[in-house]
Amino acid sequence: MKLATIRTADGATRAVRVDAETLVDLGLADVRELLAKPSWAERAARAGDTVEAVGYAPVVPRPGKIICVALNYRNHILELGRELPQYPTLFAKYPEALIGAYDEIQLAPESEQVDWEAELAVVIGKTVRRATEAEAGEAIAGFAVLNDVTMRDWQYRSHMWLQGKTWEGTTPFGPYLVTPDELPGGTRPSLTLTGFVDGEVVQRADTSDLVFDPVALVRYISTILTLKPGDVIASGTPGGVGHARKPARYLTDGSVLTTEITGLGRSEAKAVTELVPDGR
């Protein structure tokens, strides 16, 4: 199934099943609310009324947790001259950073180094703690497109990356979640991930190149804390980011950032300079 959170003409959001060009109303406000139901997959598969959308919200508009993984593609790690990590490197992002797949990326005037990071997002569909391998796989509701847009000049102000990773209104997430049964490899999917800036390919990799695959990430992270329905894991980005180029390249006002993963669709977000009131 494909599941999404849409925006409706009355200013609300609705959880829907995406059936080709048809959106089936699931009777709930968003995908997180759906995933919190014990039999969410059965509910999502039922027949229902269709609904019209005025746009896509983030797949999960307000996850309880957004946990991100750094340096998780072999090609990216090796091109940086580093050794493959023994354990995942984790950091966090807050829900205010998320935008819909076709929303505008807010370029904060305080940053001059806004970079792209195409990623596979893992969405949790079942509460799990200290998961076994089987439990970790069962806890994965599905996958979605995400781009971890990063303010590099703020990220490297210190050794802790959070301040460069969670700027408000910067992270396209969606358009929809796809359940593992629709994907080659299931909960360890083999998918091609491609990032574009203004139509030019800037990143391309296969998710089979991940050092820590989605099941391994759920096992590891659930050892630290309980993962709950609607939580999101951003699994890392491959090589090709703008900061690593010579000369470096960044998003500017009017840049169109497209992120595509086979089987998961694509996001296409235009970068627009954020308007800040005088005196702020």
C-alpha positions in Angstrom: 0.0 0.0 0.0 0.9 3.6 -0.4 -0.2 5.9 2.5 -0.1 9.6 2.7 -1.1 12.6 4.8 -2.8 15.2 2.5 -4.0 18.7 3.0 -7.6 19.4 2.3 -9.4 22.6 1.1 -10.7 23.3 4.6 -7.2 23.6 6.0 -7.2 20.2 7.7 -5.1 17.0 7.0 -6.3 13.5 6.3 -4.7 10.1 6.2 -5.3 8.5 2.8 -4.5 5.4 0.8 -3.1 6.2 -2.6 -4.6 4.0 -5.3 -3.2 5.2 -8.6 -4.9 8.6 -9.1 -7.5 8.0 -6.3 -7.1 9.0 -2.7 -9.1 6.9 -0.2 -10.0 8.6 3.0 -9.0 6.5 6.0 -11.0 8.5 8.5 -8.0 9.8 10.5 -6.1 13.1 10.6 -2.7 11.8 9.5 -0.5 8.7 9.0 0.9 8.8 12.5 -2.7 8.5 13.9 -3.3 5.6 11.6 -0.1 3.8 12.5 -1.0 4.1 16.2 -4.0 1.8 15.6 -3.2 -1.9 16.5 -4.6 -3.2 13.2 -3.6 -0.3 11.0 -2.8 -2.3 7.9 -6.2 -3.9 7.9 -7.9 -0.5 8.4 -5.8 1.0 5.6 -6.8 -1.7 3.2 -10.6 -1.2 3.6 -12.8 0.4 1.0 -13.7 4.0 1.7 -14.8 7.3 0.3 -12.5 9.2 -1.9 -11.2 12.6 -1.0 -9.6 15.5 -2.9 -6.2 17.0 -1.9 -4.8 20.5 -2.2 -1.4 19.2 -1.4 0.7 16.7 0.4 1.8 17.3 4.0 4.9 15.5 5.4 4.1 11.7 5.4 4.1 11.9 9.2 3.5 15.6 10.1 4.7 15.4 13.7 6.8 12.3 14.5 7.5 11.7 18.1 11.1 11.2 17.1 13.2 11.8 14.0 16.5 10.0 14.3 19.1 10.5 11.6 22.1 8.4 10.7 25.4 9.9 9.5 28.0 8.2 7.2 26.0 5.1 6.3 26.8 4.6 2.6 30.0 2.7 1.9 30.8 4.7 -1.2 30.4 8.0 0.6 32.6 6.8 3.6 35.3 5.4 1.4 35.4 8.5 -0.8 36.1 10.6 2.3 39.0 8.3 3.2 37.4 7.0 6.4 37.0 3.4 7.7 33.6 1.8 7.8 32.0 2.5 11.2 31.4 -0.2 13.8 28.3 1.4 15.1 25.8 3.9 13.6 26.4 7.6 14.2 23.1 9.1 15.3 21.7 12.7 15.7 18.2 14.1 15.8 15.9 16.4 13.9 12.7 18.1 15.2 9.3 18.0 13.5 9.4 21.7 12.7 12.0 21.0 10.1 9.6 18.8 8.0 7.8 20.0 4.9 5.7 18.3 2.3 7.2 16.8 -0.8 6.3 19.8 -3.0 6.5 22.6 -0.4 9.1 25.3 -0.5 12.4 24.9 1.3 13.0 27.9 3.5 16.5 29.3 2.9 17.4 31.0 6.2 19.3 34.3 5.6 21.6 33.4 8.4 23.2 30.5 6.3 25.2 30.7 3.1 25.9 27.0 2.9 22.6 25.1 2.4 23.3 21.6 1.2 21.3 18.6 0.1 21.3 15.0 1.4 18.9 12.6 -0.4 17.8 9.8 2.0 15.6 6.8 2.5 13.3 7.3 5.5 12.2 4.4 7.6 8.8 4.8 9.3 7.9 2.8 12.4 4.6 1.1 12.6 4.8 -0.9 15.9 6.1 -0.1 19.4 9.4 -1.9 19.9 12.2 -1.9 22.5 15.4 -4.0 22.3 14.1 -5.6 19.2 15.3 -8.9 17.8 16.0 -9.1 14.1 12.5 -10.4 13.5 10.8 -7.8 15.7 12.8 -5.0 14.0 11.5 -6.1 10.6 7.9 -6.4 11.9 8.2 -2.8 13.3 8.9 -1.2 10.0 5.6 0.2 8.5 7.3 1.3 5.3 9.6 3.7 3.6 9.5 7.2 2.1 11.6 9.8 0.4 13.4 12.4 2.6 16.0 15.1 2.0 18.1 16.1 5.0 18.7 19.7 3.9 21.6 21.0 6.0 23.1 24.4 6.9 26.8 23.4 6.7 28.1 26.6 8.2 26.0 26.1 11.3 26.6 22.3 11.4 30.3 22.8 11.7 30.2 25.6 14.3 30.8 22.8 16.8 31.4 19.1 17.0 27.7 18.6 17.6 25.7 18.7 14.4 22.2 19.4 15.6 22.2 23.2 15.0 22.9 22.7 11.3 20.4 19.8 10.8 17.0 21.0 12.1 16.3 24.4 10.6 12.6 25.0 10.4 10.9 24.4 7.1 13.8 22.7 5.3 13.2 18.9 5.1 11.0 17.5 2.3 9.4 14.2 3.4 7.1 12.2 1.1 4.9 12.3 -0.9 3.9 8.9 0.6 4.9 5.9 2.6 5.2 2.5 0.7 4.8 -0.7 2.7 7.6 -3.2 2.5 5.6 -5.9 0.7 5.6 -3.6 -2.4 9.4 -3.3 -2.6 12.2 -5.6 -3.7 13.9 -6.8 -0.6 11.0 -6.0 1.7 12.3 -4.5 4.9 15.8 -4.5 3.5 14.9 -2.9 0.2 17.2 -2.6 -2.8 16.2 0.8 -4.3 18.0 3.4 -6.4 18.2 6.8 -4.8 18.8 9.8 -7.0 19.1 13.5 -6.1 18.8 16.3 -8.6 19.5 20.1 -8.3 17.8 22.0 -11.1 17.5 18.8 -13.1 21.1 17.8 -12.8 21.9 14.5 -11.1 24.0 15.3 -8.0 23.6 12.0 -6.1 22.9 8.4 -7.1 23.3 5.2 -5.1 21.6 1.9 -4.4 20.3 1.4 -0.8 22.0 -2.0 -0.8 25.2 0.1 -0.2 24.0 1.0 3.3 26.4 -0.1 6.0 23.5 -0.4 8.5 20.3 -1.4 6.7 16.8 -0.5 8.1 16.4 -3.7 10.1 19.8 -3.2 11.7 19.0 0.5 12.5 15.7 -0.4 14.2 17.5 -3.0 16.3 20.3 -0.6 17.3 18.1 2.4 18.0 15.4 0.4 19.9 18.1 -0.7 22.3 18.6 2.9 23.3 14.9 3.9 23.5 11.5 2.7 22.7 10.5 3.3 19.1 6.8 4.1 18.5 4.4 4.2 15.6 5.1 7.2 13.4 8.7 7.6 14.5 11.1 8.2 11.6 14.7 7.1 10.9 16.5 9.0 8.2 19.0 6.3 7.1 21.9 8.5 5.7 23.0 10.0 2.4 25.4 8.7 -0.3 28.2 10.7 -1.9 27.6 13.8 -4.0 26.7 16.4 -1.4 27.5 20.0 -2.3 29.8 20.7 0.6 32.2 17.9 -0.6 32.5 19.3 -4.1 35.4 21.4 -5.3 34.4 24.1 -5.5 31.6 23.6 -3.0 28.0 24.1 -4.3 24.9 25.0 -2.3 21.2 25.7 -2.8 20.3 29.2 -3.7 17.1 31.1 -4.1 15.1 29.4 -6.8 17.0 26.1 -6.8 14.7 23.1 -7.3 15.7 20.1 -5.2 14.3 16.8 -6.5 14.7 13.5 -4.6 13.6 10.3 -6.2 13.7 6.7 -4.9 12.5 3.8 -7.1 9.1 2.6 -5.9 8.7 5.5 -3.5 8.1 8.4 -5.9 9.8 11.8 -5.7 9.7 15.0 -3.9 10.3 18.3 -5.8 10.8 21.3 -3.6 11.9 24.8 -4.6 14.3 26.7 -2.3 13.1 30.2 -1.4 14.8 32.8 0.7 12.9 33.0 4.0 11.4 36.5 4.7 12.4 37.6 8.1 10.7 40.7 9.7 13.0 43.7 10.2 14.7 43.8 13.5 14.7 40.1 14.0 
